[in-house]
């Protein structure tokens, strides 16, 4: 005896194998550019980190990098105020490394 048509098992949809993130980033041009900007932002933070006093680096995250400059995301207004005093020195370090540009300081969203 066969099952009525409405009870027959349905064929399962095929699911593609998962793609590693690194492979996906390399597969699409826009994702390649995004990956380059992320790495550029992290590189800039590594360059300025030695010039940051004390444990200030723990309150800073690398932010967006675009044609207008680079953003640093900070934990609070006190960290932002301290960084504003250090901006000329930090921008000078980036210029020495061949990465001139303006640094913007923004409070990180919580």
C-alpha beads as a LAMMPS data file, in Angstrom:
LAMMPS data file: protein, C-alpha beads

110 atoms
109 bonds

1 atom types
1 bond types

-500.0 500.0 xlo xhi
-500.0 500.0 ylo yhi
-500.0 500.0 zlo zhi

Masses

1 110.0

Atoms # bond

1 1 1 0.000 0.000 0.000
2 1 1 1.409 3.393 -0.944
3 1 1 0.999 6.591 1.004
4 1 1 -1.417 9.190 -0.267
5 1 1 0.318 11.885 -2.244
6 1 1 -0.103 14.511 0.486
7 1 1 1.752 12.246 2.961
8 1 1 4.605 11.287 0.653
9 1 1 8.042 12.353 1.890
10 1 1 9.288 15.518 0.257
11 1 1 12.742 15.645 -1.238
12 1 1 15.155 17.613 0.929
13 1 1 16.634 20.813 -0.403
14 1 1 20.346 20.559 -0.915
15 1 1 22.421 22.837 1.274
16 1 1 25.801 23.948 -0.070
17 1 1 28.882 23.161 1.944
18 1 1 29.925 26.006 4.243
19 1 1 32.618 28.302 2.902
20 1 1 35.444 29.443 5.192
21 1 1 35.315 33.190 5.879
22 1 1 38.769 33.779 4.413
23 1 1 37.727 32.103 1.164
24 1 1 34.512 34.141 1.019
25 1 1 36.482 37.356 1.544
26 1 1 38.768 36.479 -1.362
27 1 1 35.882 35.477 -3.638
28 1 1 34.221 38.896 -3.890
29 1 1 35.886 42.163 -4.828
30 1 1 33.882 44.288 -2.394
31 1 1 34.732 41.919 0.460
32 1 1 38.404 42.030 -0.557
33 1 1 38.329 45.835 -0.231
34 1 1 36.554 45.559 3.122
35 1 1 39.214 43.132 4.371
36 1 1 41.957 45.516 3.230
37 1 1 40.339 48.400 5.111
38 1 1 39.974 46.308 8.255
39 1 1 43.629 45.317 8.108
40 1 1 44.636 48.936 7.411
41 1 1 42.721 50.080 10.479
42 1 1 44.347 47.427 12.680
43 1 1 47.782 48.331 11.278
44 1 1 47.312 51.983 12.179
45 1 1 46.393 51.051 15.741
46 1 1 49.543 48.908 16.022
47 1 1 51.627 51.873 14.829
48 1 1 50.245 54.350 17.380
49 1 1 49.943 51.903 20.316
50 1 1 53.502 52.512 21.653
51 1 1 52.742 56.255 21.940
52 1 1 49.675 55.731 24.112
53 1 1 50.269 56.252 27.833
54 1 1 49.569 53.589 30.431
55 1 1 46.725 51.212 29.812
56 1 1 44.892 53.574 27.433
57 1 1 45.018 51.032 24.595
58 1 1 42.521 48.857 26.489
59 1 1 39.880 51.574 26.009
60 1 1 40.436 52.033 22.268
61 1 1 39.288 50.049 19.242
62 1 1 40.252 50.578 15.611
63 1 1 37.363 52.112 13.727
64 1 1 36.421 52.731 10.107
65 1 1 39.074 53.701 7.590
66 1 1 37.945 55.718 4.582
67 1 1 39.156 58.362 2.141
68 1 1 38.605 61.147 4.693
69 1 1 40.663 59.515 7.452
70 1 1 40.599 56.957 10.205
71 1 1 38.370 56.707 13.267
72 1 1 39.328 55.556 16.724
73 1 1 36.450 54.233 18.821
74 1 1 36.874 55.054 22.498
75 1 1 35.122 53.795 25.613
76 1 1 34.320 57.142 27.232
77 1 1 34.727 60.924 27.083
78 1 1 37.809 60.934 29.334
79 1 1 39.693 58.693 26.903
80 1 1 38.517 60.872 24.010
81 1 1 39.831 64.016 25.744
82 1 1 43.227 62.429 26.379
83 1 1 43.492 61.279 22.759
84 1 1 42.625 64.738 21.457
85 1 1 45.718 66.044 23.258
86 1 1 47.802 63.325 21.605
87 1 1 46.422 63.761 18.067
88 1 1 49.375 65.716 16.605
89 1 1 51.816 63.087 17.854
90 1 1 49.662 60.165 16.659
91 1 1 49.094 61.677 13.223
92 1 1 52.855 62.312 13.015
93 1 1 53.582 58.649 13.730
94 1 1 51.225 57.598 10.967
95 1 1 52.807 60.082 8.554
96 1 1 56.272 58.673 9.375
97 1 1 54.946 55.202 8.550
98 1 1 53.702 56.464 5.172
99 1 1 50.041 56.559 6.248
100 1 1 49.174 60.251 6.442
101 1 1 45.638 61.259 7.205
102 1 1 43.289 62.695 9.758
103 1 1 42.352 60.773 12.907
104 1 1 38.774 61.109 14.140
105 1 1 37.825 60.170 17.693
106 1 1 34.362 58.765 18.303
107 1 1 32.643 57.337 21.359
108 1 1 31.891 53.643 20.885
109 1 1 28.212 52.706 20.965
110 1 1 27.275 50.396 23.817

Bonds

1 1 1 2
2 1 2 3
3 1 3 4
4 1 4 5
5 1 5 6
6 1 6 7
7 1 7 8
8 1 8 9
9 1 9 10
10 1 10 11
11 1 11 12
12 1 12 13
13 1 13 14
14 1 14 15
15 1 15 16
16 1 16 17
17 1 17 18
18 1 18 19
19 1 19 20
20 1 20 21
21 1 21 22
22 1 22 23
23 1 23 24
24 1 24 25
25 1 25 26
26 1 26 27
27 1 27 28
28 1 28 29
29 1 29 30
30 1 30 31
31 1 31 32
32 1 32 33
33 1 33 34
34 1 34 35
35 1 35 36
36 1 36 37
37 1 37 38
38 1 38 39
39 1 39 40
40 1 40 41
41 1 41 42
42 1 42 43
43 1 43 44
44 1 44 45
45 1 45 46
46 1 46 47
47 1 47 48
48 1 48 49
49 1 49 50
50 1 50 51
51 1 51 52
52 1 52 53
53 1 53 54
54 1 54 55
55 1 55 56
56 1 56 57
57 1 57 58
58 1 58 59
59 1 59 60
60 1 60 61
61 1 61 62
62 1 62 63
63 1 63 64
64 1 64 65
65 1 65 66
66 1 66 67
67 1 67 68
68 1 68 69
69 1 69 70
70 1 70 71
71 1 71 72
72 1 72 73
73 1 73 74
74 1 74 75
75 1 75 76
76 1 76 77
77 1 77 78
78 1 78 79
79 1 79 80
80 1 80 81
81 1 81 82
82 1 82 83
83 1 83 84
84 1 84 85
85 1 85 86
86 1 86 87
87 1 87 88
88 1 88 89
89 1 89 90
90 1 90 91
91 1 91 92
92 1 92 93
93 1 93 94
94 1 94 95
95 1 95 96
96 1 96 97
97 1 97 98
98 1 98 99
99 1 99 100
100 1 100 101
101 1 101 102
102 1 102 103
103 1 103 104
104 1 104 105
105 1 105 106
106 1 106 107
107 1 107 108
108 1 108 109
109 1 109 110
